[in-house]
């Protein structure tokens, strides 16, 4: 069938088959270079098939038999050839120009390509000596792939040179607007159009050159095409194209660095079109394989049950002539060894892909110098987030090349604008005169903002994985956009803990603000604190959640998080002014413990309390304190203990989490048999889940966000979800039936007050002054 776009080019012009067709017309490789390049690629392809199929007979020195095969065939073939083709071509430029390059494999379903390169470069044997460069080592190397007790089928942390696994890529095309040719490195994207996904055509492989070129020019790139399937002409075309791309990059950098004037280049990119499953059989049993979706995973899945397919596999593998590339004892021949760069210039050995090796500790100011004055708890109203911004500003100032702040267009809104005194927002796009009036834009800066949570999270992950430090700040309700990315990063760092040669990286710090309880003005869609549930699902070895109740606790928590390694730290703190409860020394002690009794807000005086009022989160803490004050006002003899939790994982039993409390410590705070009214920032069932194994769990009565919201006042939003002071106080009374009429009378007063303030909210649209400016009365 021809093109369905009227007047457009023919389908033949976008075929992946045939002699090379390329934008750059040159043939820079000598005959010897061409032969070595192709031989190296073929040796790598042989290793890929070996990983997919073999557990014995690694060099096919005897006829291939079923018993030589893995019983279960797992892995992917489709993108391997295209990745190897690119990798080998890049090696030539690394050697020629002594380039410092890492290879980021976009197709996770192409791990054999990069694993085979690590083996040929000798790096695999260096980090795994039992996978030696001999027949036995090669056998173990093949067997371990996608095999129990071995390695996974993707470019997992066990893979030398691998930096990351998982994450959306599409929005990253706009990153050209943030790369400074003076201060930054460069990215050379290779868009590999092999035509198919698992079972469907890929969109960009089915549009014309004109459309494709216009698309990427519009993104700010200069696209160069390399297309075809004939290996020798393709090697020449790719060598010429990569040479041009490297010259472009070096030219832009030279111009900018010599002039001292930053500009936004139209950086080069390569559009590589080659068949899916390139170099495999074109058809099998009358059905297409090479150049079609059937090449995606195991190309010949029935080799164990079909003698014909077994013979076909053997013929296919032998067509790569492994006996020409490997010695009798299984070593890569010396001529091919020289194709790869040496030392850390080998892409699988580059320390940037093992960023912990080059990580430098942050130079940290003393966070105590930024403390907010607190003479008495619950009296002073202060800007916790703006104050934290001063601390963050000075971290950036002390680490001008080692720390960045990331965010999706919310840094100023989140009251962190103070950081701009140390580093502006990076911007390589055009500038208007108005931008000088508070735009805080600069060619070189330390703040990275783009309205794409996917992009800024990806930037931060890459920054950390390559040995630096940073933080992402985001509105709480929109952080769900990157659930899957954080999930994959957690899995990555957890698996890294099992890989001895992986050095620890700086923690991924996510500051969530503009929180659910202050989204009353934006309404229901902006109210979702459920990211904490997502994070709680991850391994206790790699995740931490902190909910500091005030500004000094926020400083203490953030100092701890910035100094930590190999964690995902999630910190929840609202950006508005809030009551301050603890002076700095008390805040440090409280955050070190993770949970504790606030004596100044309690009146049980070390005795057994009648009820425990507990809180976790800044706004829930204020409402819980207000509820405590109401109970003490209405029933003065009531003994109330006030407990605050900063470190959410303190609630888990000690044996299930490194931060968990022993049962004895838990009962020392919450008692063994008294009712606990727990006001929580997020969904209440998360607390029930974390405390499910506690013997006294039935005493916990948790209140939190219950998916009730609208355009509300702050108090009305709390009332809707029963986290307000009146609901909490009534809940406490309901759990103490022994109070009798005294409790009933107080409950009526509380209910009347709640109705009164709801009426005011509906009539006036604002909470009254005594609610908005409530202070601790005792």
ZAMARGU-4260 file (C-alpha; in steps of 0.2 Angstrom, whole numbers, plus 5000, padded with zeros to 4 digits):
<rodrens>
0) 5000/5000/5000 | 5006/5017/4996 | 5006/5033/5006 | 4990/5039/5014 | 4996/5057/5015
5) 4991/5066/4999 | 5005/5072/4989 | 5018/5064/5001 | 5033/5053/4997 | 5032/5035/4993
10) 5033/5021/5006 | 5049/5015/4998 | 5058/5030/5004 | 5055/5026/5022 | 5060/5007/5020
15) 5073/5001/5032 | 5081/4990/5019 | 5094/4992/5005 | 5110/5002/5003 | 5114/5016/5015
20) 5105/5032/5012 | 5111/5047/5022 | 5111/5066/5024 | 5130/5066/5025 | 5139/5059/5009
25) 5156/5052/5014 | 5165/5036/5017 | 5179/5040/5030 | 5183/5022/5034 | 5198/5013/5026
30) 5195/4995/5021 | 5204/4989/5036 | 5193/5000/5048 | 5177/4995/5039 | 5181/4976/5041
35) 5186/4978/5059 | 5170/4988/5063 | 5159/4975/5054 | 5168/4961/5063 | 5166/4969/5080
40) 5148/4971/5077 | 5146/4953/5071 | 5155/4947/5087 | 5143/4957/5097 | 5128/4950/5088
45) 5134/4933/5091 | 5135/4936/5110 | 5117/4943/5110 | 5111/4927/5102 | 5121/4917/5114
50) 5113/4926/5129 | 5096/4923/5122 | 5098/4904/5119 | 5113/4895/5126 | 5118/4888/5142
55) 5131/4876/5135 | 5142/4875/5119 | 5146/4893/5119 | 5156/4894/5103 | 5147/4880/5094
60) 5162/4869/5093 | 5150/4854/5092 | 5133/4853/5083 | 5120/4863/5092 | 5108/4851/5102
65) 5092/4855/5113 | 5102/4851/5129 | 5113/4866/5125 | 5098/4878/5125 | 5091/4886/5140
70) 5074/4878/5145 | 5066/4895/5146 | 5070/4908/5132 | 5069/4926/5138 | 5075/4942/5132
75) 5074/4954/5117 | 5083/4954/5100 | 5074/4967/5090 | 5084/4983/5094 | 5101/4974/5098
80) 5109/4977/5081 | 5104/4995/5079 | 5111/4999/5096 | 5127/4989/5093 | 5129/4997/5076
85) 5129/5014/5085 | 5140/5009/5100 | 5154/5002/5089 | 5153/5018/5077 | 5155/5029/5092
90) 5170/5020/5099 | 5180/5026/5084 | 5176/5044/5088 | 5180/5042/5106 | 5197/5035/5101
95) 5200/5048/5088 | 5196/5063/5099 | 5198/5056/5116 | 5180/5059/5120 | 5172/5057/5137
100) 5156/5048/5132 | 5143/5037/5141 | 5130/5027/5131 | 5112/5029/5137 | 5101/5015/5130
105) 5084/5021/5127 | 5076/5004/5122 | 5076/4994/5139 | 5072/4979/5128 | 5089/4978/5120
110) 5100/4974/5135 | 5110/4961/5126 | 5117/4975/5115 | 5125/4984/5129 | 5130/4969/5140
115) 5139/4961/5125 | 5149/4977/5123 | 5154/4977/5141 | 5160/4959/5139 | 5170/4963/5123
120) 5178/4978/5131 | 5184/4967/5146 | 5174/4977/5159 | 5162/4963/5162 | 5176/4952/5167
125) 5184/4965/5178 | 5169/4967/5189 | 5163/4949/5188 | 5179/4938/5187 | 5170/4922/5185
130) 5163/4928/5168 | 5181/4927/5162 | 5187/4929/5144 | 5188/4911/5140 | 5176/4897/5135
135) 5170/4893/5153 | 5168/4912/5157 | 5158/4914/5141 | 5147/4899/5145 | 5143/4907/5162
140) 5141/4924/5154 | 5127/4917/5142 | 5119/4906/5155 | 5116/4920/5168 | 5106/4931/5156
145) 5088/4931/5160 | 5091/4916/5171 | 5087/4913/5190 | 5101/4918/5200 | 5108/4928/5186
150) 5104/4945/5179 | 5088/4953/5172 | 5083/4955/5154 | 5086/4974/5154 | 5100/4985/5157
155) 5099/4983/5175 | 5112/4990/5188 | 5122/4974/5186 | 5127/4980/5169 | 5143/4990/5168
160) 5140/5007/5160 | 5121/5007/5163 | 5115/5022/5172 | 5097/5020/5173 | 5082/5009/5170
165) 5065/5016/5166 | 5056/5033/5163 | 5047/5042/5149 | 5058/5050/5136 | 5046/5060/5125
170) 5047/5077/5134 | 5066/5077/5135 | 5067/5083/5117 | 5065/5101/5123 | 5080/5100/5134
175) 5090/5109/5120 | 5083/5125/5128 | 5092/5122/5144 | 5110/5116/5138 | 5123/5129/5139
180) 5137/5126/5127 | 5150/5135/5138 | 5147/5126/5155 | 5138/5110/5150 | 5142/5094/5141
185) 5131/5088/5126 | 5119/5075/5121 | 5119/5067/5104 | 5102/5058/5102 | 5101/5044/5090
190) 5082/5041/5086 | 5082/5022/5081 | 5068/5019/5069 | 5067/5000/5068 | 5049/5001/5063
195) 5040/4991/5077 | 5036/4990/5095 | 5030/4973/5102 | 5016/4971/5090 | 5012/4988/5081
200) 5021/5000/5070 | 5030/5015/5078 | 5023/5031/5074 | 5039/5041/5068 | 5044/5026/5057
205) 5028/5028/5047 | 5029/5047/5042 | 5039/5055/5028 | 5056/5063/5029 | 5049/5080/5027
210) 5037/5078/5042 | 5051/5069/5053 | 5063/5083/5049 | 5051/5097/5052 | 5046/5089/5069
215) 5064/5089/5075 | 5069/5105/5068 | 5054/5112/5077 | 5061/5104/5093 | 5077/5113/5090
220) 5088/5100/5083 | 5098/5097/5067 | 5093/5080/5061 | 5104/5069/5050 | 5097/5053/5042
225) 5106/5036/5041 | 5095/5023/5033 | 5097/5006/5026 | 5102/4988/5030 | 5117/4984/5020
230) 5131/4983/5033 | 5146/4990/5024 | 5138/5005/5017 | 5129/5008/5033 | 5145/5008/5043
235) 5152/5021/5031 | 5137/5032/5032 | 5136/5031/5051 | 5155/5035/5053 | 5153/5050/5042
240) 5137/5056/5051 | 5144/5054/5068 | 5160/5063/5063 | 5149/5078/5057 | 5139/5077/5073
245) 5154/5078/5084 | 5162/5092/5074 | 5146/5102/5075 | 5145/5099/5094 | 5164/5104/5096
250) 5162/5119/5085 | 5147/5126/5095 | 5156/5123/5111 | 5172/5131/5104 | 5163/5146/5098
255) 5153/5149/5114 | 5168/5146/5126 | 5180/5157/5116 | 5168/5171/5115 | 5161/5169/5132
260) 5144/5171/5125 | 5131/5157/5128 | 5119/5154/5114 | 5107/5140/5109 | 5114/5129/5096
265) 5103/5118/5084 | 5112/5103/5091 | 5114/5088/5080 | 5104/5072/5081 | 5104/5056/5071
270) 5089/5047/5064 | 5094/5029/5061 | 5082/5019/5051 | 5087/5000/5051 | 5077/4984/5051
275) 5070/4977/5068 | 5080/4961/5071 | 5093/4967/5058 | 5105/4953/5052 | 5092/4940/5056
280) 5082/4929/5044 | 5070/4939/5034 | 5057/4926/5034 | 5054/4910/5044 | 5041/4897/5039
285) 5034/4910/5027 | 5032/4923/5040 | 5042/4939/5041 | 5055/4940/5055 | 5068/4953/5051
290) 5061/4970/5049 | 5045/4965/5057 | 5037/4964/5075 | 5041/4946/5077 | 5059/4950/5079
295) 5055/4960/5095 | 5058/4946/5108 | 5065/4929/5105 | 5066/4928/5086 | 5064/4909/5085
300) 5054/4903/5101 | 5051/4885/5096 | 5069/4879/5094 | 5067/4866/5107 | 5053/4858/5099
305) 5057/4860/5081 | 5072/4852/5073 | 5071/4863/5058 | 5071/4879/5069 | 5086/4872/5079
310) 5095/4870/5063 | 5090/4887/5057 | 5097/4894/5074 | 5113/4885/5072 | 5115/4891/5054
315) 5111/4909/5059 | 5123/4909/5074 | 5137/4902/5063 | 5134/4915/5050 | 5142/4927/5062
320) 5158/4916/5061 | 5163/4916/5079 | 5178/4906/5076 | 5185/4921/5067 | 5183/4932/5081
325) 5187/4921/5096 | 5202/4911/5099 | 5201/4892/5103 | 5201/4896/5121 | 5187/4909/5120
330) 5197/4925/5120 | 5192/4940/5108 | 5206/4941/5095 | 5219/4955/5098 | 5214/4964/5082
335) 5196/4966/5088 | 5202/4970/5106 | 5210/4986/5098 | 5193/4992/5091 | 5187/4998/5109
340) 5194/5012/5118 | 5205/5009/5133 | 5203/5012/5152 | 5189/5023/5157 | 5186/5029/5139
345) 5177/5012/5137 | 5159/5017/5138 | 5155/5002/5149 | 5169/5008/5161 | 5165/5027/5162
350) 5164/5032/5180 | 5150/5044/5176 | 5139/5029/5174 | 5143/5024/5192 | 5141/5041/5199
355) 5145/5037/5217 | 5163/5035/5212 | 5165/5053/5208 | 5152/5060/5220 | 5159/5074/5231
360) 5151/5078/5248 | 5141/5094/5249 | 5148/5108/5258 | 5134/5112/5270 | 5131/5128/5280
365) 5126/5125/5298 | 5107/5124/5297 | 5105/5129/5315 | 5110/5147/5310 | 5094/5148/5300
370) 5083/5144/5315 | 5066/5153/5318 | 5065/5160/5336 | 5052/5150/5346 | 5050/5156/5364
375) 5034/5147/5367 | 5026/5133/5356 | 5011/5137/5346 | 5011/5156/5347 | 5023/5162/5333
380) 5017/5162/5315 | 5031/5162/5303 | 5036/5157/5285 | 5044/5140/5286 | 5047/5138/5268
385) 5054/5155/5264 | 5066/5153/5279 | 5071/5136/5272 | 5074/5145/5255 | 5088/5154/5264
390) 5097/5138/5269 | 5094/5131/5252 | 5101/5147/5244 | 5117/5145/5254 | 5119/5127/5250
395) 5119/5132/5231 | 5131/5146/5235 | 5143/5134/5243 | 5141/5121/5229 | 5140/5130/5213
400) 5145/5116/5202 | 5138/5101/5212 | 5120/5105/5217 | 5104/5110/5207 | 5086/5113/5212
405) 5073/5106/5200 | 5054/5110/5198 | 5040/5111/5186 | 5037/5130/5186 | 5033/5131/5205
410) 5049/5137/5214 | 5043/5155/5216 | 5026/5149/5220 | 5032/5137/5233 | 5041/5152/5242
415) 5058/5146/5237 | 5062/5161/5227 | 5076/5166/5239 | 5087/5154/5230 | 5089/5165/5215
420) 5101/5176/5224 | 5113/5161/5222 | 5108/5154/5205 | 5095/5159/5193 | 5084/5148/5182
425) 5093/5141/5167 | 5086/5148/5151 | 5093/5146/5133 | 5078/5152/5124 | 5074/5169/5118
430) 5073/5184/5130 | 5060/5198/5131 | 5063/5215/5140 | 5050/5210/5153 | 5061/5195/5159
435) 5073/5207/5168 | 5058/5212/5179 | 5058/5197/5191 | 5060/5183/5178 | 5076/5177/5186
440) 5082/5169/5170 | 5100/5167/5165 | 5111/5157/5153 | 5120/5149/5167 | 5110/5145/5183
445) 5107/5132/5197 | 5088/5131/5195 | 5080/5120/5182 | 5062/5123/5178 | 5051/5116/5164
450) 5032/5113/5165 | 5034/5094/5164 | 5036/5084/5180 | 5043/5070/5169 | 5057/5080/5162
455) 5063/5088/5178 | 5062/5072/5188 | 5072/5064/5174 | 5085/5078/5175 | 5087/5076/5193
460) 5089/5057/5192 | 5102/5059/5179 | 5111/5072/5189 | 5111/5061/5205 | 5116/5045/5195
465) 5131/5054/5188 | 5138/5060/5204 | 5129/5076/5209 | 5116/5082/5222 | 5099/5090/5220
470) 5081/5092/5225 | 5064/5092/5216 | 5051/5104/5223 | 5033/5101/5217 | 5015/5104/5221
475) 5009/5089/5231 | 4994/5085/5220 | 5004/5084/5204 | 5018/5073/5210 | 5008/5058/5205
480) 5013/5062/5187 | 5030/5054/5191 | 5024/5039/5201 | 5031/5027/5189 | 5048/5036/5188
485) 5051/5037/5206 | 5046/5019/5207 | 5059/5014/5195 | 5072/5024/5203 | 5068/5016/5220
490) 5070/4999/5211 | 5087/5004/5204 | 5095/5010/5220 | 5088/4995/5229 | 5096/4983/5216
495) 5112/4994/5217 | 5114/4989/5235 | 5116/4971/5229 | 5130/4976/5217 | 5147/4977/5226
500) 5155/4988/5213 | 5141/5001/5213 | 5146/5016/5224 | 5132/5025/5233 | 5124/5041/5225
505) 5116/5056/5233 | 5098/5053/5239 | 5084/5059/5228 | 5075/5072/5238 | 5057/5077/5234
510) 5049/5092/5243 | 5031/5092/5242 | 5022/5108/5246 | 5006/5117/5241 | 4999/5103/5251
515) 4981/5095/5251 | 4975/5105/5267 | 4979/5122/5258 | 4972/5118/5241 | 4955/5123/5248
520) 4955/5138/5235 | 4959/5127/5220 | 4947/5113/5224 | 4945/5095/5223 | 4956/5091/5208
525) 4971/5099/5217 | 4968/5088/5233 | 4978/5072/5233 | 4991/5067/5246 | 4992/5049/5240
530) 5010/5050/5234 | 5015/5044/5251 | 5005/5028/5248 | 5015/5025/5232 | 5032/5028/5241
535) 5027/5016/5256 | 5026/5002/5244 | 5044/5003/5240 | 5058/4993/5250 | 5062/5000/5268
540) 5080/5000/5263 | 5078/5014/5251 | 5063/5025/5255 | 5060/5038/5269 | 5045/5050/5272
545) 5046/5065/5284 | 5032/5077/5288 | 5040/5091/5299 | 5027/5101/5309 | 5036/5117/5308
550) 5051/5127/5301 | 5065/5122/5313 | 5060/5104/5310 | 5060/5107/5292 | 5078/5113/5293
555) 5083/5098/5303 | 5075/5086/5291 | 5082/5094/5276 | 5100/5094/5282 | 5098/5076/5286
560) 5091/5072/5269 | 5105/5082/5259 | 5118/5072/5269 | 5111/5055/5265 | 5115/5043/5251
565) 5105/5030/5241 | 5088/5035/5248 | 5072/5042/5240 | 5067/5055/5254 | 5050/5063/5253
570) 5047/5078/5263 | 5030/5085/5265 | 5029/5104/5271 | 5016/5117/5267 | 5022/5133/5259
575) 5011/5145/5269 | 5015/5154/5285 | 5011/5142/5300 | 5013/5141/5318 | 5030/5137/5325
580) 5031/5124/5339 | 5049/5120/5343 | 5065/5130/5346 | 5080/5123/5336 | 5087/5112/5350
585) 5070/5104/5353 | 5067/5102/5334 | 5084/5093/5332 | 5080/5081/5347 | 5062/5078/5340
590) 5068/5075/5322 | 5082/5063/5328 | 5069/5053/5338 | 5057/5054/5323 | 5042/5054/5335
595) 5039/5061/5353 | 5028/5068/5366 | 5026/5086/5366 | 5026/5090/5385 | 5022/5108/5383
600) 5006/5103/5374 | 5002/5088/5386 | 4995/5089/5404 | 4996/5070/5409 | 5013/5075/5418
605) 5020/5058/5415 | 5005/5049/5421 | 4994/5037/5411 | 4984/5049/5400 | 4965/5047/5397
610) 4968/5050/5379 | 4982/5052/5367 | 4981/5066/5353 | 4993/5062/5339 | 4997/5071/5323
615) 5008/5069/5308 | 5010/5084/5296 | 5009/5103/5299 | 4991/5107/5296 | 4985/5091/5305
620) 4996/5096/5320 | 4988/5113/5322 | 4971/5106/5321 | 4975/5092/5334 | 4983/5105/5345
625) 4967/5116/5344 | 4957/5100/5348 | 4968/5097/5363 | 4965/5115/5369 | 4946/5113/5367
630) 4946/5097/5377 | 4956/5105/5391 | 4945/5120/5391 | 4928/5110/5392 | 4935/5096/5403
635) 4950/5103/5413 | 4953/5087/5423 | 4955/5077/5407 | 4973/5071/5405 | 4979/5072/5387
640) 4996/5067/5380 | 5001/5075/5364 | 5012/5065/5352 | 5019/5071/5335 | 5027/5060/5322
645) 5040/5067/5310 | 5047/5051/5303 | 5032/5041/5296 | 5041/5024/5296 | 5043/5026/5315
650) 5026/5018/5316 | 5031/5002/5308 | 5037/4988/5320 | 5056/4988/5322 | 5059/4971/5313
655) 5050/4977/5297 | 5059/4994/5295 | 5076/5001/5300 | 5067/5016/5307 | 5053/5007/5316
660) 5050/5008/5334 | 5051/4993/5346 | 5034/4989/5354 | 5040/4995/5370 | 5045/5012/5363
665) 5028/5013/5353 | 5018/5010/5369 | 5029/5023/5379 | 5022/5036/5367 | 5005/5029/5363
670) 5001/5018/5378 | 4995/5000/5377 | 4977/5003/5381 | 4971/5021/5379 | 4962/5028/5364
675) 4973/5037/5352 | 4966/5050/5340 | 4978/5052/5326 | 4977/5066/5314 | 4986/5062/5298
680) 4991/5072/5283 | 4987/5059/5270 | 4974/5045/5268 | 4970/5037/5285 | 4972/5019/5280
685) 4990/5022/5277 | 4992/5023/5296 | 4982/5008/5299 | 4993/4999/5287 | 5009/5004/5295
690) 5003/4999/5312 | 4994/4984/5307 | 5006/4972/5317 | 5005/4983/5333 | 4995/4974/5347
695) 4987/4990/5352 | 4982/4995/5334 | 4964/4994/5339 | 4966/5009/5350 | 4971/5020/5335
700) 4957/5030/5328 | 4964/5039/5312 | 4958/5054/5303 | 4965/5060/5287 | 4960/5065/5269
705) 4945/5055/5264 | 4942/5062/5246 | 4930/5075/5251 | 4934/5092/5244 | 4928/5107/5235
710) 4931/5126/5234 | 4932/5128/5253 | 4939/5138/5267 | 4954/5129/5276 | 4943/5124/5291
715) 4928/5119/5280 | 4940/5107/5270 | 4946/5100/5286 | 4928/5098/5293 | 4923/5089/5276
720) 4936/5076/5280 | 4934/5076/5299 | 4952/5082/5303 | 4946/5098/5310 | 4948/5102/5329
725) 4929/5100/5333 | 4928/5083/5324 | 4944/5077/5333 | 4938/5083/5350 | 4922/5074/5347
730) 4930/5058/5342 | 4941/5059/5358 | 4925/5061/5369 | 4916/5046/5359 | 4931/5035/5364
735) 4929/5039/5383 | 4911/5034/5387 | 4916/5034/5405 | 4915/5053/5405 | 4896/5052/5404
740) 4886/5068/5404 | 4901/5078/5406 | 4907/5072/5389 | 4890/5073/5381 | 4889/5092/5386
745) 4906/5096/5379 | 4901/5086/5363 | 4886/5097/5360 | 4896/5113/5362 | 4909/5106/5350
750) 4895/5102/5337 | 4887/5119/5339 | 4904/5127/5336 | 4907/5117/5320 | 4890/5121/5313
755) 4893/5139/5317 | 4909/5140/5308 | 4903/5130/5293 | 4889/5143/5291 | 4901/5157/5292
760) 4911/5149/5278 | 4896/5147/5267 | 4890/5165/5270 | 4907/5174/5270 | 4919/5163/5260
765) 4932/5165/5273 | 4936/5158/5290 | 4934/5170/5305 | 4949/5178/5313 | 4949/5167/5328
770) 4951/5152/5317 | 4964/5160/5305 | 4975/5166/5318 | 4972/5153/5332 | 4986/5152/5345
775) 4990/5139/5358 | 4981/5146/5374 | 4990/5137/5388
</rodrens>
